[in-house]
Amino acid sequence: MAGLTFRNVDFEHKTIQVDHQLLRRFDCTLYCEKPKTEKGNRLIPMSSAVEQSLRNIMARRPKLTVEPLVDGYSGFLFIDKHQHPKIALHFQAQLRRMVRAYNRQNPDEPMRNITPHMLRHSFATHLLNNGADLVCVKDLLGHESLNTTSIYTHVSDDKIREIYEMAHPRAHKE
């Protein structure tokens, strides 16, 4: 999400193009760079819920006095209160605040902290547990290697049993 621009969102084809990431140097200056690997350059399908969320974000995005320009990229969707593009730390802090608010309302069932990276893991795991092919999950995440993707996925015990019973020839012959 950090670095996502208007031009990366294609509502007509319901896709989001990932071709760069927005980062911050130690001196707090922003810069954009290409994804780590060639597979990182990808199109991600957009669900109807994501489409509606992005349309809402775009409609509510503040009108800026000066549009930020970072290494040739502009039109960033997510802007902070200082009219700068949001970086990963902004999203991490927002998730922390959401968890704190939830925990205040639900002290008997507190939620553990959530990071943006954990959301990536959850995304991969949900795909796999709902029947997605590991190669497709790899491509959606922008990984070069299945080994990297396997770190992100966590198959549930129920899914293991389901696959075993479906695929093993002796699963039902006891």
Secondary structure, 3 states (H helix, E strand, C coil): CCCCEHHHEECCCCEEEECCEEEECCCCCEEEECCCCHHHCEEEECCHHHHHHHHHHHHHCCCCCCCCCECCECCECCECCCCCECCHHHHHHHHHHHHHHHHHHCCCCCCCCCCHHHHHHHHHHHHHHCCCCHHHHHHHHCCCCHHHHHHHCCCCHHHHHHHHHHHCCCCCCC
